[in-house]
Amino acid sequence: MLRRLVDRGAHVVPVLTEAATHFVGAATFSALASEPVETELFGGATPIPHTRLGRQADVVVLVPATARVIGEYAAGISADLLGATLLATRAPVVLCPAMHTEMWEHPAVRDNVAILRSRGVHVVEPDSGRLAGGDVGEGRLADPARIVAAVAGVLAARGRAIREPLLDLAGLVVLVTAGGTREPIDPVRYIANRSSGRQGHAVAEVAAQRGATVVLVSASELPPPPGVTTVHVETAAELAEAVLERSGSADVVVMAAAVADFRPVAVSATKIHKRDGVPEIRLEPTLDVLAELGRRRQPGQVVVGFAAETGEALERGRAKLVAKGADLVVVNDVTMPGAGFGHETNAVTLLYASGATLEVPCAPKRTIAAAVLDAVTAIRREGTPVPSPDAGARGPGHDEGAAR
């Protein structure tokens, strides 16, 4: 839900209870939201954070609303930052209950919800379906799309708005690669790199949300993004086969994977033991998939490459852009703080075939993904345009005038 609100231009400030941090790390929400997570009533950056948060908000969304939080809110108890913020705000509150059926049907919970309704709190009724314990019943958290629609309605009634979802990729087939390939040495060991696949998965997820039919070829262990067809691969050869088999029907190909440049010539059928001495491992180059895509390019197809570098990044990126015949190369210096492998954030420079460049400063990888896809739509619309100097620099959800 946070991602959907940010994608629609909202300025989202997450407030987590201590219990919430047992389910989702604060760093994850800080990376995805418009501001860092707030968790402390005392000892934070400001002495009275609850009044600041309450006064700044256009709407407060309580999701998921547990039986405890509902009860404390109804009773006027401010046991933590969330409870204090709820009492300190005059903004409308959208309550999204989620709990097991027995708890949702308990008279105390029903009475507390009725009290909050009578005070003007907007309640998004839970769905029926599979619950956390595996059983089925009423109490399942409402679908995020329904919650966002409720928030949009509350804001519209107050003269504020969040924009409609951007569907500029509707009707297009987008092929994305992600993760680092593994080239086996023996049944136990392999040659690999540090890529987590987060950036490629972010591109695939954002493309799907913008209306594209997305195929993700992933060498990552991350869970597949929703609404995306995922093909799991391990080696560079498997990735090349999966990509080249599907590239002919793709309107856009985004090669975000870190594909191994070399692989062992021979793979041992059994584990290599130390007692046998230091093995001699001869390497051979793998297929250059990006260059092959450039040679096989379909009319109107946009091909995007990625270049993770550690020195002379832009020079190497420009050389790659020319050598591989790509429309766009996304360059990132993995030695920069907060950028590259393993981080929730990234910082990149987009190099266009026209010679134009666009720097996107350190931001969540979904923001980087949005900037890349913005460039893709511009290339499809205008060829190879010179980008606006501030395009992509702020990213979705970071507009000063956005609803909070």
N, C-alpha and C positions, 0 to 999 in steps of 0.2 A: 504494500500500500504506500509506503514511503517513496519507493521508486516511482510509482505511478503519479503521485502528487508532484514530485520534483520534475518529472518529465513534462508535466502540464504547467510548469512555471511557478509552482508554490515555493515559498521559502520555509523549509521545514526544520524545526528545532526539536530534536528528540529528547524526552525526559524519561529516564529509565528508573524503575524501582530496583532495589537490591535483588529481589527475586528474579526480575527480568534478566539480569546479567548471568543467571545460571542457564539461560536458554540461548541467548545471543550476546556475543561480546560487544562491549561498548565501542571498540575500534571499528567494527563493521558498520554500525550506525553512524559513527563520526565520519567515515569515509563516504558514505552514500548520501548523507543529509547535507543541509546548507550550512550548518554550524556543528561544532563538536557536541557530543552527548552531555547532558546535564544530569547529574546523579546526586549531588550533595546539597543538603539544606544549609549545612554549616561548613566552613573551610574552603569554599569555592572562590572563584575570582571576584564575585560581588557579595556584599554582606547580606543582601536580601534578594536572592535570586527569584523567589516565588512571585514577588510583586512585579519585578521586571518582566518576567515571562508572562504573567497574567495580563499585564497592561499592554504588552506588545502584540499579543495574539489577536488575530481576526476570528479564529476558531480553535477550539481545543478538542482533539480527537483522542478518545480513550480506547485503545485497541491493543490487545484484547482486554476487556473489562472483566476481571475475575469477581467471584462472589465477595471476596474480602474488600477489594477496592470499592465495589458498588456499595457495600455496607458502610464503610468508613465515610464515603462521600455523602451518603444519605444522612448519616448521623453527624456530619460536620466535623469529623476527626481529621486532623492534619498531622499524621504520624511521620511523613517523609516529604520530600520535595514535591512529589506528584500531588499528594493530598493537599499540601499548602497552596500549590499553584491553582488547583481546582477551586479552592475557596477564595483565592485572591483575584480571580479573573471575572470580568463582566462580559467576556466574549461568550458566544453560544458554545455549548458543549455537545459533542456527538459521542454517544456511548455505544460501544459495540461488544455486548456480552459474549463470553465464550467459556463453557464449562460442561461437565458431564450432565446428562439428562436429569439425574436425580437431584443435583444441585440446582439446576435451572428451574426445576418444578417445585423446589422447596418454598413453602409459604413465606419465609423470611426474605428470600431473594426476590420473590414476586412483589412483596410489599415494598421493599426498598426501591425496586425499579419503578413501581407506581408512584412513590413519593417523588422520585427524580423527574418523572414525566410531568407531575403536577407543578414542578418548579420550572418547567420549560426546557428540560434536557431532551435532546433528540436521541431516540433509541433506534438503532438498527438491529432489528430482531435477528437472532441467530438462525442458521440453517439447520436442516436435518441431514444427517449423513454420518460417515465414519468418524469416530471420536478418537482421542489420544490413546485410550486403552484398547482400541480395536473393536469395541462394540459400536452399534449404530443407533442413533437417536437424535432428538432435538438438543441443541446446545452448541453445535459446531459453529465456529466463527463465520460470519457472513463473508461471501466472496469479496475479494478486494475491490472488484469493479463496482459492486453495489455500495460499498462503503465510500469510495471516491465519488460516486454519483450523489450520495447523500451530502457529503461535504460540499460538493459543488453547488447543490441546491441551497444549502444554508448560507454560503457565501453570496450567491446571487441575490438572495432575499435582503442582504445587507449592502447591496451595491458593489460588492467585490466579485471578482471572477477568476477562475483558473481556465486556461485555454483548453480547447478541445484537443484530443490526442492527435499528434502529427502522423498522418498516414501517407507520407509522400513516397513510400516505397511499395505501395499497394500494387499488385499485379506483377511485381518483379520477383525473379528467383535469385536469391543471394547465396552463394557458396562461401563458407568461412572455414578456415583451418585454425586449430588451436593446440597449444601444448608443445612439449618437447618430445621428439621421438627417442626411442631406445634401440640401440643397435647391439644385439647379443654378442658376447664373447664366448660364453659357455652357458649351460642351463641356469647358472646362478648369477653371473655378472653381465653387465652391459655398459656401453658407452652412452652417456646422456648429457643433458645440459640442465640449467637451473629453471627453465620455463615452467610456470605453474599452469598456464593456460587461461589465467583470469582475463587477460585482455581480449583474446579471441572469443571466449565465452561471452564477454560483455558486448562485443560487436554483434554476435549472433542474437543475443537477447534483445538488444535495442533495435536491430533490424526487424525482428519479428514483431515487436511492439509498434513499429512504424509501418506495418502492413505487408512486409515481404514474406514470401515463402522461403524459409531458410533451411539449408542443409549444412550441418556442422560436422566436419571431419576432425575428430578430436583425439589427440594422444594424451589428454589430461585425465586425471582421476576425479576431477570436479563433477558434480551432478549435472546432467544435461539441463539447459535452460528450458523453461516451459514454452510450448508451442513450436518447438524446433525439432526437425528430424536429425538425429545424431548417429553418425557412423564412427564407431570406436576403432582406432588403429594403434599400432605400437611402433613399427619401424618406418623408416623413410620410404622404403619400397611399398609398404602397405598404404601409406598416405598418398604417394604418387599415383598408385593404381586407383584409389578411391576418388581422388580429385580429378584426374584426367578422364575417368569414366563418366563423371557428372558435369564437367566444365562446359561441355558443348551445349547444354540446355540452360546455362546460367547467364543472367544478365550482368551480374556483378560477381567477381571473385576476390575475396579478401584473404590474402595469405599471411595470417597472423601467427601461424605456428613457427616454432624454432626447429626447423628440419636439420638433422645432422648432415654435415658436409661430407663425412667419411664414415665408413663401416668396415669391420674386419673382413678380410678376404675369405678367411676360413673360420667357421664357428665350431668349437669343440663340442662333440656329442656328450661328453661327460665333464664333470667339474674339474677344473685345473687346480691341482694341489700344490702347495708351497714346496713340499718335499721334492717335487719334480723340477725345481729350479724356476728361474724367471722366464716366463714364456715370451716368445717373439711374436708380436702381433703385427701383422702387415695390414695396412689399410688401403682401401680403394675409394674413389669418390662416389657419392650417391648421385642420382639423377637430380639435376637442377630443375625443380618443378616450376618455379616462377618463370624461368627462361623458356621452358617448354610451353607454358601457358601463353607467353608472349608470341611464340611461333604459331600456336594453334588458335589464336584469338579469333572470336566470332565477330562479325560486323556489329558495331554498336556496343560491344561488351567492354566493361570497365574492369581493369585488373589493378589491384592494389597490393603492393609488397610492403613488408616490414623489415627494418634494419636495426638490430640491436648491436650497438657499437660501444667501444671503450676508449676511443681516441680518434680524432679527425672525423667525427661522426658525420657531419654534413658533407664533407668531401667524399667519403665512402658511400654515403647515401645517394649523392648525385651520380656517382659512377655506376651504382647498382640500377638506378632509374634508367639510364641509357642502355646499359648492357642487357637488361632483362626486358626492355620494351614495355615497361609498366606505364600506367597513366598517373600513378601516385605512389610515392614511397613514404612510409611513416618511419621516421628516424627517432630513436631514443638512445641516449647515452646512459647505459645501465650503471655507471659509476655515480650518477647524480643522486643526491638524497631524495628518497621517496619515489624514485623512478625505477623501472625495470622489473626484474624477476622477483616474485614472491611478495610484492607490495600490493596493497589495495589501490594505490594511486600510481600515476605515471606522468611523465612530462615528455612531450614529443614535438618534432617539427615536421610539418607536412611539406613534401617537395613535389611540385606539380611538373608534368612534362613540359609545360609552357615556360618553365624557369621560375615561376612564382614560388614563394615560400610562405608558410604560416606557422608561427610558433604558438603552441598550446601549452601554457604553464602547468605546473603540477596540479593535478585534479584527480578525482575518482576515475577509475578506469571506464566507468559508464559514460562520464563526460567526455573522455578521450574518444570513446566509441562513437558518441553522437557527433563529435567534430569530424571524424573520419567519414561518417555516412553523410554529413552535410556536404563535404567535399565531393563525394561520389555523386550526389544528386546534382550538384553544380556542374560537374564534368559532363554528366548525361544531358543536362539542359543546354549548356553553353560551350561544350568542347573542353578546353582547358583554361578556365578563367583565372584572372588575377584576383585572389581573395581579398575581402575587406580586411583592413589591418586589425580590427577588433573581433573578427569572426572567430567563434570558438574559444575566445580567451576567457569568457566567463562561464559558459556552459549552462545547461538547463537548470532552473531552480535557483540561480544565483543573481537574479534581477532584483535591484534595490526596491522596486515597486511591487514585488510579488506578494501575494497574500501569504500571511504567516500562519 
